[in-house]
Amino acid sequence: MTALAKAQAAANGAQSARVPAVGPRVRALREAMGLSLRDLAERSGVSAPMLSQVEREETSPTLAIAGKIAGGLELTLSQLLRLDEGEHVVVSRVGARRRRRRDGHDVEELTPPLPGQRADVSVHTLAAGAGTGGRADPPMHEPGSRETAVVLEGGLVLFVEGTRHELGEGDSVTFDADLPHHFENDGDEPTRFLAVIAAGLRRS
């Protein structure tokens, strides 16, 4: 056998190798994204019957099929197989968090960008007179999302579908985040609040 033939055989063997059981993880990720088996089949190119067998652990997918399933779930193969997760605990250090700033609105992300993450926790600081968006801005969160905000310092005004809700320091509010909404600070001092967004939990 030539060197080229050996290399091709090794590649074919790698593609046909079976991966560890990932059925429960595939199903959990699919359901968290609100996808049916048919939806995932269209996104991944893997048939719905095959996906069903994988989820029920009636068969173990090859690396090639697992890679397609991962792509349909918007993950890499390593993320699907958890090969890039050395620990089950991820510490987000205060000096290394993701931050962004726009028009007097500072955002500090407290949750790391993990695969399959369905909740986001962030701290927002609004300068006097600043807001998180315009009154006519469309919803930024997927259908079924809910948001809880806790005022840490100052006063805060929440607008949901044009209705005004005034919040004081220590107050909290929970609302359907797939509705048009934004926050404003109409006071003279900066306002800080904690926001927790859970995706796709509310029934449509």
MIKOL-64646 format. One record per residue: residue in one letter; x, y, z of N, C-alpha, C in turn. Coordinates in nm, 4 decimals, m for minus. Layout:
N
A | X | Y | Z | X | Y | Z | X | Y | Z
...
# end
This chain:
204
M | 0.0848 | m0.1195 | 0.0000 | 0.0000 | 0.0000 | 0.0000 | 0.0881 | 0.1241 | 0.0000
T | 0.0596 | 0.2164 | m0.0930 | 0.1373 | 0.3383 | m0.1016 | 0.1090 | 0.4300 | 0.0162
A | 0.1953 | 0.5308 | 0.0364 | 0.1758 | 0.6261 | 0.1460 | 0.0444 | 0.7016 | 0.1292
L | 0.0095 | 0.7341 | 0.0015 | m0.1149 | 0.8068 | m0.0235 | m0.2350 | 0.7193 | 0.0122
A | m0.2284 | 0.5928 | m0.0246 | m0.3378 | 0.5018 | 0.0063 | m0.3536 | 0.4846 | 0.1559
K | m0.2418 | 0.4771 | 0.2277 | m0.2477 | 0.4637 | 0.3729 | m0.3121 | 0.5876 | 0.4364
A | m0.2764 | 0.7043 | 0.3857 | m0.3325 | 0.8285 | 0.4401 | m0.4830 | 0.8349 | 0.4169
Q | m0.5253 | 0.7931 | 0.2945 | m0.6674 | 0.7945 | 0.2642 | m0.7434 | 0.6954 | 0.3514
A | m0.6837 | 0.5808 | 0.3756 | m0.7477 | 0.4804 | 0.4601 | m0.7613 | 0.5310 | 0.6027
A | m0.6572 | 0.5992 | 0.6527 | m0.6631 | 0.6539 | 0.7883 | m0.7718 | 0.7593 | 0.7988
A | m0.7828 | 0.8437 | 0.6960 | m0.8859 | 0.9484 | 0.6978 | m1.0247 | 0.8865 | 0.6945
N | m1.0415 | 0.7831 | 0.6082 | m1.1715 | 0.7183 | 0.6020 | m1.2062 | 0.6503 | 0.7336
G | m1.1069 | 0.5920 | 0.7976 | m1.1303 | 0.5275 | 0.9258 | m1.1693 | 0.6266 | 1.0322
A | m1.1065 | 0.7455 | 1.0298 | m1.1404 | 0.8483 | 1.1286 | m1.2836 | 0.8947 | 1.1094
Q | m1.3247 | 0.9100 | 0.9814 | m1.4601 | 0.9568 | 0.9553 | m1.5645 | 0.8531 | 0.9953
S | m1.5287 | 0.7246 | 0.9848 | m1.6247 | 0.6199 | 1.0164 | m1.6200 | 0.5783 | 1.1625
A | m1.5231 | 0.6327 | 1.2381 | m1.5131 | 0.5987 | 1.3799 | m1.6367 | 0.6477 | 1.4529
R | m1.6772 | 0.5741 | 1.5541 | m1.7954 | 0.6097 | 1.6304 | m1.7567 | 0.6992 | 1.7470
V | m1.8456 | 0.7907 | 1.7815 | m1.8198 | 0.8826 | 1.8917 | m1.8948 | 0.8331 | 2.0149
P | m1.8549 | 0.8790 | 2.1325 | m1.9274 | 0.8394 | 2.2544 | m2.0735 | 0.8814 | 2.2466
A | m2.1564 | 0.8185 | 2.3275 | m2.3002 | 0.8480 | 2.3277 | m2.3247 | 0.9962 | 2.3548
V | m2.3929 | 1.0609 | 2.2629 | m2.4240 | 1.2035 | 2.2773 | m2.5738 | 1.2285 | 2.2665
G | m2.6537 | 1.1197 | 2.2634 | m2.7968 | 1.1339 | 2.2412 | m2.8671 | 1.2312 | 2.3335
P | m2.8532 | 1.2152 | 2.4667 | m2.9219 | 1.3072 | 2.5584 | m2.8785 | 1.4520 | 2.5390
R | m2.7512 | 1.4741 | 2.5076 | m2.7021 | 1.6111 | 2.4883 | m2.7594 | 1.6713 | 2.3603
V | m2.7647 | 1.5916 | 2.2543 | m2.8220 | 1.6405 | 2.1291 | m2.9682 | 1.6788 | 2.1500
R | m3.0415 | 1.5940 | 2.2183 | m3.1837 | 1.6226 | 2.2400 | m3.2022 | 1.7479 | 2.3255
A | m3.1221 | 1.7610 | 2.4330 | m3.1347 | 1.8779 | 2.5205 | m3.1032 | 2.0061 | 2.4449
L | m2.9992 | 2.0042 | 2.3632 | m2.9621 | 2.1232 | 2.2875 | m3.0676 | 2.1555 | 2.1825
R | m3.1191 | 2.0518 | 2.1172 | m3.2225 | 2.0734 | 2.0151 | m3.3470 | 2.1355 | 2.0770
E | m3.3920 | 2.0804 | 2.1889 | m3.5129 | 2.1316 | 2.2530 | m3.4909 | 2.2718 | 2.3081
A | m3.3687 | 2.2988 | 2.3577 | m3.3388 | 2.4327 | 2.4093 | m3.3448 | 2.5369 | 2.2990
M | m3.3148 | 2.4963 | 2.1750 | m3.3216 | 2.5879 | 2.0611 | m3.4608 | 2.5919 | 1.9995
G | m3.5535 | 2.5125 | 2.0543 | m3.6892 | 2.5113 | 2.0019 | m3.7009 | 2.4438 | 1.8664
L | m3.6143 | 2.3463 | 1.8385 | m3.6137 | 2.2785 | 1.7091 | m3.6814 | 2.1426 | 1.7182
S | m3.7565 | 2.1072 | 1.6162 | m3.8098 | 1.9722 | 1.6038 | m3.7036 | 1.8849 | 1.5380
L | m3.7263 | 1.7543 | 1.5376 | m3.6332 | 1.6651 | 1.4675 | m3.6237 | 1.7030 | 1.3203
R | m3.7377 | 1.7376 | 1.2611 | m3.7367 | 1.7766 | 1.1198 | m3.6568 | 1.9055 | 1.0991
D | m3.6709 | 1.9999 | 1.1927 | m3.5940 | 2.1252 | 1.1823 | m3.4441 | 2.0963 | 1.1839
L | m3.4014 | 2.0138 | 1.2801 | m3.2589 | 1.9830 | 1.2917 | m3.2112 | 1.9036 | 1.1711
A | m3.2975 | 1.8175 | 1.1176 | m3.2612 | 1.7418 | 0.9979 | m3.2327 | 1.8360 | 0.8814
E | m3.3172 | 1.9388 | 0.8651 | m3.2973 | 2.0353 | 0.7571 | m3.1714 | 2.1169 | 0.7780
R | m3.1423 | 2.1507 | 0.9020 | m3.0253 | 2.2334 | 0.9316 | m2.8942 | 2.1558 | 0.9220
S | m2.9000 | 2.0254 | 0.9502 | m2.7770 | 1.9468 | 0.9595 | m2.7504 | 1.8571 | 0.8391
G | m2.8563 | 1.8223 | 0.7643 | m2.8385 | 1.7284 | 0.6551 | m2.8393 | 1.5835 | 0.7003
V | m2.8739 | 1.5598 | 0.8276 | m2.8875 | 1.4251 | 0.8820 | m3.0367 | 1.3954 | 0.8928
S | m3.0787 | 1.2783 | 0.8453 | m3.2212 | 1.2475 | 0.8407 | m3.2834 | 1.2455 | 0.9797
A | m3.4126 | 1.2782 | 0.9854 | m3.4843 | 1.2775 | 1.1127 | m3.4839 | 1.1394 | 1.1781
P | m3.5022 | 1.0292 | 1.1014 | m3.4950 | 0.8973 | 1.1652 | m3.3589 | 0.8694 | 1.2281
M | m3.2513 | 0.9110 | 1.1595 | m3.1181 | 0.8917 | 1.2167 | m3.1011 | 0.9742 | 1.3434
L | m3.1472 | 1.0991 | 1.3409 | m3.1385 | 1.1841 | 1.4590 | m3.2154 | 1.1225 | 1.5751
S | m3.3327 | 1.0691 | 1.5462 | m3.4130 | 1.0059 | 1.6506 | m3.3390 | 0.8871 | 1.7114
Q | m3.2733 | 0.8073 | 1.6280 | m3.1975 | 0.6926 | 1.6773 | m3.0803 | 0.7375 | 1.7633
V | m3.0145 | 0.8467 | 1.7216 | m2.9017 | 0.8997 | 1.7992 | m2.9497 | 0.9482 | 1.9352
E | m3.0603 | 1.0240 | 1.9367 | m3.1116 | 1.0779 | 2.0623 | m3.1555 | 0.9677 | 2.1576
R | m3.2106 | 0.8608 | 2.1035 | m3.2550 | 0.7496 | 2.1879 | m3.1421 | 0.6519 | 2.2187
E | m3.0212 | 0.6852 | 2.1703 | m2.9009 | 0.6040 | 2.1910 | m2.9162 | 0.4634 | 2.1337
E | m2.9929 | 0.4542 | 2.0235 | m3.0052 | 0.3268 | 1.9536 | m2.8885 | 0.3061 | 1.8582
T | m2.8163 | 0.4156 | 1.8291 | m2.6975 | 0.4083 | 1.7462 | m2.6024 | 0.5189 | 1.7870
S | m2.4737 | 0.4976 | 1.7630 | m2.3731 | 0.6010 | 1.7884 | m2.3327 | 0.6602 | 1.6548
P | m2.3383 | 0.7919 | 1.6402 | m2.3048 | 0.8528 | 1.5114 | m2.1556 | 0.8442 | 1.4821
T | m2.1228 | 0.8409 | 1.3541 | m1.9831 | 0.8517 | 1.3152 | m1.9372 | 0.9951 | 1.3368
L | m1.8072 | 1.0168 | 1.3280 | m1.7562 | 1.1532 | 1.3429 | m1.8138 | 1.2450 | 1.2351
A | m1.8299 | 1.1898 | 1.1140 | m1.8839 | 1.2721 | 1.0058 | m2.0267 | 1.3150 | 1.0367
I | m2.1099 | 1.2219 | 1.0829 | m2.2490 | 1.2551 | 1.1144 | m2.2560 | 1.3465 | 1.2358
A | m2.1733 | 1.3172 | 1.3383 | m2.1717 | 1.4029 | 1.4574 | m2.1333 | 1.5454 | 1.4211
G | m2.0403 | 1.5586 | 1.3257 | m2.0006 | 1.6922 | 1.2816 | m2.1146 | 1.7661 | 1.2158
K | m2.1967 | 1.6950 | 1.1374 | m2.3134 | 1.7577 | 1.0743 | m2.4167 | 1.7989 | 1.1788
I | m2.4382 | 1.7098 | 1.2777 | m2.5337 | 1.7426 | 1.3836 | m2.4868 | 1.8657 | 1.4607
A | m2.3573 | 1.8709 | 1.4902 | m2.3023 | 1.9868 | 1.5612 | m2.3259 | 2.1146 | 1.4820
G | m2.3035 | 2.1073 | 1.3497 | m2.3264 | 2.2249 | 1.2660 | m2.4709 | 2.2695 | 1.2694
G | m2.5644 | 2.1727 | 1.2706 | m2.7057 | 2.2066 | 1.2779 | m2.7438 | 2.2714 | 1.4094
L | m2.6653 | 2.2430 | 1.5143 | m2.6893 | 2.3025 | 1.6468 | m2.6046 | 2.4276 | 1.6686
E | m2.5379 | 2.4722 | 1.5624 | m2.4530 | 2.5919 | 1.5671 | m2.3372 | 2.5739 | 1.6654
L | m2.2825 | 2.4532 | 1.6697 | m2.1677 | 2.4222 | 1.7539 | m2.0587 | 2.3600 | 1.6694
T | m1.9360 | 2.3592 | 1.7212 | m1.8309 | 2.2802 | 1.6603 | m1.8428 | 2.1374 | 1.7126
L | m1.7748 | 2.0446 | 1.6458 | m1.7784 | 1.9065 | 1.6922 | m1.7202 | 1.8959 | 1.8324
S | m1.6135 | 1.9714 | 1.8592 | m1.5524 | 1.9699 | 1.9922 | m1.6491 | 2.0180 | 2.0988
Q | m1.7277 | 2.1205 | 2.0658 | m1.8250 | 2.1709 | 2.1621 | m1.9351 | 2.0687 | 2.1870
L | m1.9808 | 2.0022 | 2.0807 | m2.0855 | 1.9010 | 2.0972 | m2.0356 | 1.7866 | 2.1859
L | m1.9120 | 1.7457 | 2.1653 | m1.8558 | 1.6341 | 2.2417 | m1.7932 | 1.6780 | 2.3732
R | m1.7977 | 1.8092 | 2.4009 | m1.7396 | 1.8664 | 2.5236 | m1.5884 | 1.8451 | 2.5312
L | m1.5228 | 1.8348 | 2.4161 | m1.3791 | 1.8133 | 2.4179 | m1.3032 | 1.9388 | 2.4601
D | m1.3684 | 2.0543 | 2.4463 | m1.3018 | 2.1802 | 2.4807 | m1.3425 | 2.2295 | 2.6185
E | m1.4106 | 2.1462 | 2.6950 | m1.4510 | 2.1850 | 2.8297 | m1.3704 | 2.1043 | 2.9304
G | m1.2619 | 2.1635 | 2.9782 | m1.1771 | 2.0925 | 3.0717 | m1.2367 | 2.0845 | 3.2111
E | m1.3231 | 2.1785 | 3.2442 | m1.3817 | 2.1817 | 3.3778 | m1.5319 | 2.2049 | 3.3668
H | m1.6050 | 2.1657 | 3.4712 | m1.7479 | 2.1905 | 3.4762 | m1.7796 | 2.3203 | 3.5496
V | m1.6754 | 2.3903 | 3.5930 | m1.6918 | 2.5185 | 3.6609 | m1.6090 | 2.6218 | 3.5859
V | m1.6715 | 2.7308 | 3.5441 | m1.6023 | 2.8379 | 3.4725 | m1.6116 | 2.9645 | 3.5562
V | m1.4983 | 3.0149 | 3.5995 | m1.4931 | 3.1371 | 3.6795 | m1.4735 | 3.2560 | 3.5859
S | m1.5576 | 3.3570 | 3.6004 | m1.5455 | 3.4794 | 3.5221 | m1.4799 | 3.5866 | 3.6095
R | m1.3539 | 3.6128 | 3.5839 | m1.2787 | 3.7083 | 3.6649 | m1.3202 | 3.8517 | 3.6334
V | m1.3228 | 3.9336 | 3.7351 | m1.3758 | 4.0686 | 3.7215 | m1.2990 | 4.1500 | 3.6177
G | m1.1699 | 4.1268 | 3.6045 | m1.0915 | 4.2064 | 3.5100 | m1.0910 | 4.1516 | 3.3686
A | m1.1526 | 4.0360 | 3.3477 | m1.1474 | 3.9724 | 3.2162 | m1.2844 | 3.9563 | 3.1520
R | m1.3865 | 4.0206 | 3.2076 | m1.5212 | 4.0055 | 3.1538 | m1.5401 | 4.0852 | 3.0259
R | m1.6346 | 4.0416 | 2.9464 | m1.6689 | 4.1141 | 2.8241 | m1.7436 | 4.2427 | 2.8605
R | m1.7041 | 4.3524 | 2.8001 | m1.7657 | 4.4819 | 2.8291 | m1.7917 | 4.5556 | 2.6985
R | m1.8957 | 4.6380 | 2.7000 | m1.9228 | 4.7236 | 2.5844 | m1.9875 | 4.8528 | 2.6331
R | m1.9735 | 4.9570 | 2.5551 | m2.0243 | 5.0886 | 2.5947 | m2.0815 | 5.1577 | 2.4721
R | m2.1985 | 5.2215 | 2.4907 | m2.2586 | 5.2958 | 2.3809 | m2.3528 | 5.4016 | 2.4358
D | m2.3271 | 5.5245 | 2.4004 | m2.4159 | 5.6373 | 2.4326 | m2.4565 | 5.6409 | 2.5796
G | m2.3587 | 5.6321 | 2.6683 | m2.3874 | 5.6401 | 2.8104 | m2.4402 | 5.5130 | 2.8723
H | m2.4360 | 5.4038 | 2.7983 | m2.4840 | 5.2734 | 2.8466 | m2.3667 | 5.1767 | 2.8513
D | m2.3245 | 5.1389 | 2.9729 | m2.2157 | 5.0433 | 2.9918 | m2.2742 | 4.9070 | 3.0269
V | m2.2212 | 4.8020 | 2.9637 | m2.2672 | 4.6654 | 2.9894 | m2.1474 | 4.5780 | 3.0255
E | m2.1605 | 4.5041 | 3.1349 | m2.0586 | 4.4090 | 3.1774 | m2.1225 | 4.2702 | 3.1829
E | m2.0777 | 4.1795 | 3.0961 | m2.1333 | 4.0442 | 3.0900 | m2.0715 | 3.9589 | 3.2014
L | m2.1564 | 3.9019 | 3.2864 | m2.1085 | 3.8185 | 3.3964 | m2.1013 | 3.6709 | 3.3592
T | m2.1745 | 3.6299 | 3.2569 | m2.1732 | 3.4902 | 3.2150 | m2.0796 | 3.4715 | 3.0959
P | m1.9982 | 3.3652 | 3.0968 | m1.9087 | 3.3387 | 2.9840 | m1.9865 | 3.2825 | 2.8661
P | m1.9347 | 3.2944 | 2.7431 | m2.0050 | 3.2450 | 2.6241 | m1.9870 | 3.0946 | 2.6070
L | m2.0575 | 3.0152 | 2.6873 | m2.0448 | 2.8694 | 2.6826 | m2.1401 | 2.8102 | 2.5793
P | m2.1062 | 2.6935 | 2.5206 | m2.1961 | 2.6280 | 2.4261 | m2.3296 | 2.5944 | 2.4919
G | m2.4368 | 2.6202 | 2.4207 | m2.5683 | 2.5865 | 2.4719 | m2.6187 | 2.6759 | 2.5829
Q | m2.5478 | 2.7860 | 2.6097 | m2.5882 | 2.8763 | 2.7171 | m2.7250 | 2.9353 | 2.6873
R | m2.8203 | 2.9213 | 2.7792 | m2.9549 | 2.9694 | 2.7559 | m2.9956 | 3.0801 | 2.8524
A | m2.9005 | 3.1283 | 2.9301 | m2.9285 | 3.2395 | 3.0215 | m2.8100 | 3.3345 | 3.0195
D | m2.8390 | 3.4611 | 3.0384 | m2.7344 | 3.5632 | 3.0349 | m2.7531 | 3.6567 | 3.1530
V | m2.6438 | 3.6828 | 3.2247 | m2.6465 | 3.7738 | 3.3397 | m2.5499 | 3.8875 | 3.3112
S | m2.5967 | 4.0101 | 3.3291 | m2.5128 | 4.1259 | 3.3001 | m2.5452 | 4.2404 | 3.3948
V | m2.4468 | 4.3293 | 3.4127 | m2.4647 | 4.4501 | 3.4931 | m2.4613 | 4.5697 | 3.3988
H | m2.5601 | 4.6566 | 3.4114 | m2.5717 | 4.7731 | 3.3238 | m2.5567 | 4.9013 | 3.4056
T | m2.4867 | 4.9970 | 3.3492 | m2.4756 | 5.1298 | 3.4092 | m2.5261 | 5.2324 | 3.3078
L | m2.6246 | 5.3106 | 3.3495 | m2.6800 | 5.4141 | 3.2631 | m2.6428 | 5.5506 | 3.3194
A | m2.5801 | 5.6320 | 3.2379 | m2.5520 | 5.7689 | 3.2778 | m2.6829 | 5.8468 | 3.2865
A | m2.6804 | 5.9601 | 3.3539 | m2.8006 | 6.0429 | 3.3642 | m2.8537 | 6.0760 | 3.2257
G | m2.9817 | 6.0487 | 3.2045 | m3.0440 | 6.0770 | 3.0759 | m3.0236 | 5.9719 | 2.9689
A | m2.9492 | 5.8661 | 2.9997 | m2.9201 | 5.7631 | 2.8999 | m3.0257 | 5.6529 | 2.9031
G | m3.0273 | 5.5723 | 2.7976 | m3.1208 | 5.4602 | 2.7890 | m3.0559 | 5.3417 | 2.7206
T | m3.1237 | 5.2278 | 2.7242 | m3.0694 | 5.1065 | 2.6628 | m3.1061 | 5.0939 | 2.5164
G | m3.1938 | 5.1799 | 2.4682 | m3.2348 | 5.1739 | 2.3281 | m3.3449 | 5.2730 | 2.3035
G | m3.3887 | 5.2800 | 2.1781 | m3.4944 | 5.3734 | 2.1438 | m3.6318 | 5.3156 | 2.1662
R | m3.7307 | 5.4023 | 2.1747 | m3.8679 | 5.3586 | 2.1990 | m3.9209 | 5.2719 | 2.0846
A | m3.8724 | 5.2953 | 1.9642 | m3.9233 | 5.2211 | 1.8482 | m3.8369 | 5.1012 | 1.8118
D | m3.7338 | 5.0720 | 1.8908 | m3.6462 | 4.9591 | 1.8599 | m3.7225 | 4.8277 | 1.8708
P | m3.6951 | 4.7313 | 1.7812 | m3.7640 | 4.6011 | 1.7890 | m3.7093 | 4.5182 | 1.9047
P | m3.7819 | 4.4140 | 1.9464 | m3.7323 | 4.3272 | 2.0540 | m3.5982 | 4.2654 | 2.0155
M | m3.5086 | 4.2535 | 2.1138 | m3.3755 | 4.1991 | 2.0876 | m3.3644 | 4.0522 | 2.1269
H | m3.4658 | 3.9983 | 2.1914 | m3.4553 | 3.8627 | 2.2449 | m3.5531 | 3.7689 | 2.1749
E | m3.5183 | 3.6415 | 2.1713 | m3.5963 | 3.5435 | 2.0975 | m3.7320 | 3.5185 | 2.1619
P | m3.8273 | 3.4663 | 2.0862 | m3.9611 | 3.4392 | 2.1408 | m3.9551 | 3.3481 | 2.2635
G | m4.0341 | 3.3846 | 2.3641 | m4.0377 | 3.3055 | 2.4865 | m3.9420 | 3.3508 | 2.5937
S | m3.8566 | 3.4487 | 2.5634 | m3.7573 | 3.4938 | 2.6610 | m3.8224 | 3.5748 | 2.7727
R | m3.7642 | 3.5622 | 2.8905 | m3.8047 | 3.6455 | 3.0043 | m3.6812 | 3.7156 | 3.0584
E | m3.7026 | 3.8350 | 3.1128 | m3.5937 | 3.9119 | 3.1720 | m3.6329 | 3.9562 | 3.3124
T | m3.5380 | 3.9477 | 3.4039 | m3.5544 | 4.0017 | 3.5384 | m3.4462 | 4.1065 | 3.5598
A | m3.4862 | 4.2240 | 3.6044 | m3.3912 | 4.3318 | 3.6313 | m3.3996 | 4.3700 | 3.7786
V | m3.2848 | 4.3923 | 3.8404 | m3.2771 | 4.4330 | 3.9805 | m3.1990 | 4.5640 | 3.9867
V | m3.2599 | 4.6665 | 4.0433 | m3.1937 | 4.7972 | 4.0525 | m3.0943 | 4.7948 | 4.1682
L | m2.9683 | 4.8154 | 4.1368 | m2.8625 | 4.8133 | 4.2378 | m2.8374 | 4.9516 | 4.2967
E | m2.8407 | 5.0529 | 4.2119 | m2.8172 | 5.1907 | 4.2572 | m2.9032 | 5.2853 | 4.1744
G | m2.9613 | 5.3848 | 4.2390 | m3.0359 | 5.4877 | 4.1688 | m3.1770 | 5.4470 | 4.1335
G | m3.2348 | 5.5183 | 4.0388 | m3.3701 | 5.4918 | 3.9925 | m3.3683 | 5.4482 | 3.8477
L | m3.4698 | 5.3744 | 3.8071 | m3.4733 | 5.3187 | 3.6724 | m3.6168 | 5.3202 | 3.6218
V | m3.6333 | 5.3447 | 3.4924 | m3.7655 | 5.3405 | 3.4299 | m3.7626 | 5.2352 | 3.3202
L | m3.8594 | 5.1445 | 3.3258 | m3.8737 | 5.0415 | 3.2240 | m3.9970 | 5.0716 | 3.1397
F | m3.9805 | 5.0677 | 3.0087 | m4.0916 | 5.0823 | 2.9168 | m4.1136 | 4.9488 | 2.8462
V | m4.2332 | 4.8921 | 2.8599 | m4.2702 | 4.7694 | 2.7898 | m4.3930 | 4.7991 | 2.7064
E | m4.3774 | 4.7891 | 2.5749 | m4.4845 | 4.8240 | 2.4809 | m4.5414 | 4.9625 | 2.5109
G | m4.4537 | 5.0546 | 2.5449 | m4.4938 | 5.1923 | 2.5674 | m4.5435 | 5.2246 | 2.7066
T | m4.5634 | 5.1239 | 2.7919 | m4.6107 | 5.1481 | 2.9283 | m4.4916 | 5.1719 | 3.0207
R | m4.5005 | 5.2754 | 3.1026 | m4.3914 | 5.3171 | 3.1896 | m4.4018 | 5.2484 | 3.3260
H | m4.2875 | 5.1946 | 3.3729 | m4.2801 | 5.1310 | 3.5046 | m4.1598 | 5.1902 | 3.5776
E | m4.1866 | 5.2585 | 3.6894 | m4.0791 | 5.3228 | 3.7644 | m4.0279 | 5.2288 | 3.8738
L | m3.8960 | 5.2197 | 3.8845 | m3.8308 | 5.1306 | 3.9804 | m3.7322 | 5.2099 | 4.0641
G | m3.7308 | 5.1794 | 4.1951 | m3.6352 | 5.2425 | 4.2837 | m3.5240 | 5.1467 | 4.3228
E | m3.4265 | 5.1959 | 4.3948 | m3.3137 | 5.1136 | 4.4367 | m3.3630 | 4.9929 | 4.5177
G | m3.3197 | 4.8736 | 4.4776 | m3.3614 | 4.7511 | 4.5435 | m3.4831 | 4.6853 | 4.4805
D | m3.5569 | 4.7581 | 4.3957 | m3.6734 | 4.7000 | 4.3285 | m3.6291 | 4.6026 | 4.2192
S | m3.7185 | 4.5104 | 4.1863 | m3.6925 | 4.4181 | 4.0759 | m3.8185 | 4.4051 | 3.9918
V | m3.8010 | 4.3606 | 3.8689 | m3.9131 | 4.3443 | 3.7776 | m3.8826 | 4.2271 | 3.6848
T | m3.9863 | 4.1511 | 3.6496 | m3.9737 | 4.0420 | 3.5535 | m4.0768 | 4.0647 | 3.4435
F | m4.0338 | 4.0493 | 3.3189 | m4.1244 | 4.0765 | 3.2077 | m4.0873 | 3.9905 | 3.0871
D | m4.1788 | 3.9838 | 2.9919 | m4.1562 | 3.9089 | 2.8688 | m4.0627 | 3.9903 | 2.7788
A | m3.9418 | 3.9382 | 2.7614 | m3.8389 | 4.0154 | 2.6929 | m3.8503 | 4.0121 | 2.5416
D | m3.9479 | 3.9358 | 2.4885 | m3.9672 | 3.9367 | 2.3441 | m4.0662 | 4.0454 | 2.3011
L | m4.1084 | 4.1289 | 2.3977 | m4.1921 | 4.2446 | 2.3675 | m4.1032 | 4.3678 | 2.3527
P | m4.1461 | 4.4674 | 2.2757 | m4.0676 | 4.5909 | 2.2638 | m4.0477 | 4.6544 | 2.4016
H | m3.9223 | 4.6801 | 2.4368 | m3.8946 | 4.7353 | 2.5696 | m3.7597 | 4.8063 | 2.5693
H | m3.7413 | 4.8936 | 2.6659 | m3.6108 | 4.9544 | 2.6909 | m3.6111 | 5.0175 | 2.8289
F | m3.4907 | 5.0460 | 2.8794 | m3.4740 | 5.1099 | 3.0097 | m3.4235 | 5.2526 | 2.9899
E | m3.4618 | 5.3398 | 3.0836 | m3.4132 | 5.4780 | 3.0818 | m3.3766 | 5.5218 | 3.2225
N | m3.2790 | 5.6094 | 3.2288 | m3.2440 | 5.6755 | 3.3544 | m3.2777 | 5.8229 | 3.3377
D | m3.3902 | 5.8655 | 3.3968 | m3.4297 | 6.0054 | 3.3828 | m3.3899 | 6.0879 | 3.5047
G | m3.2994 | 6.0318 | 3.5875 | m3.2520 | 6.1041 | 3.7045 | m3.1249 | 6.1829 | 3.6757
D | m3.0676 | 6.2388 | 3.7814 | m2.9470 | 6.3212 | 3.7674 | m2.8192 | 6.2453 | 3.8011
E | m2.8320 | 6.1216 | 3.8498 | m2.7167 | 6.0410 | 3.8878 | m2.7157 | 5.9100 | 3.8085
P | m2.5988 | 5.8462 | 3.7929 | m2.5920 | 5.7178 | 3.7218 | m2.6774 | 5.6117 | 3.7915
T | m2.7249 | 5.5189 | 3.7147 | m2.8049 | 5.4067 | 3.7641 | m2.7359 | 5.2761 | 3.7265
R | m2.7339 | 5.1810 | 3.8204 | m2.6797 | 5.0481 | 3.7926 | m2.7887 | 4.9443 | 3.8182
F | m2.7992 | 4.8480 | 3.7265 | m2.8954 | 4.7406 | 3.7481 | m2.8421 | 4.6090 | 3.6927
L | m2.8894 | 4.5007 | 3.7542 | m2.8532 | 4.3650 | 3.7138 | m2.9638 | 4.3092 | 3.6265
A | m2.9286 | 4.2491 | 3.5143 | m3.0275 | 4.1919 | 3.4227 | m2.9995 | 4.0435 | 3.4025
V | m3.1028 | 3.9623 | 3.4150 | m3.0927 | 3.8183 | 3.3909 | m3.1932 | 3.7830 | 3.2819
I | m3.1438 | 3.7305 | 3.1706 | m3.2294 | 3.6963 | 3.0571 | m3.2264 | 3.5449 | 3.0376
A | m3.3421 | 3.4819 | 3.0455 | m3.3558 | 3.3385 | 3.0231 | m3.4274 | 3.3194 | 2.8901
A | m3.3645 | 3.2464 | 2.7991 | m3.4165 | 3.2347 | 2.6639 | m3.5152 | 3.1196 | 2.6489
G | m3.6236 | 3.1469 | 2.5786 | m3.7153 | 3.0421 | 2.5366 | m3.7836 | 2.9640 | 2.6449
L | m3.8122 | 3.0260 | 2.7600 | m3.8764 | 2.9526 | 2.8701 | m4.0270 | 2.9688 | 2.8701
R | m4.0762 | 3.0837 | 2.8252 | m4.2198 | 3.1103 | 2.8295 | m4.2896 | 3.0422 | 2.7123
R | m4.4025 | 2.9829 | 2.7388 | m4.4786 | 2.9216 | 2.6320 | m4.5338 | 3.0291 | 2.5389
S | m4.5242 | 3.0071 | 2.4094 | m4.5702 | 3.1058 | 2.3118 | m4.7233 | 3.1114 | 2.3120
# end
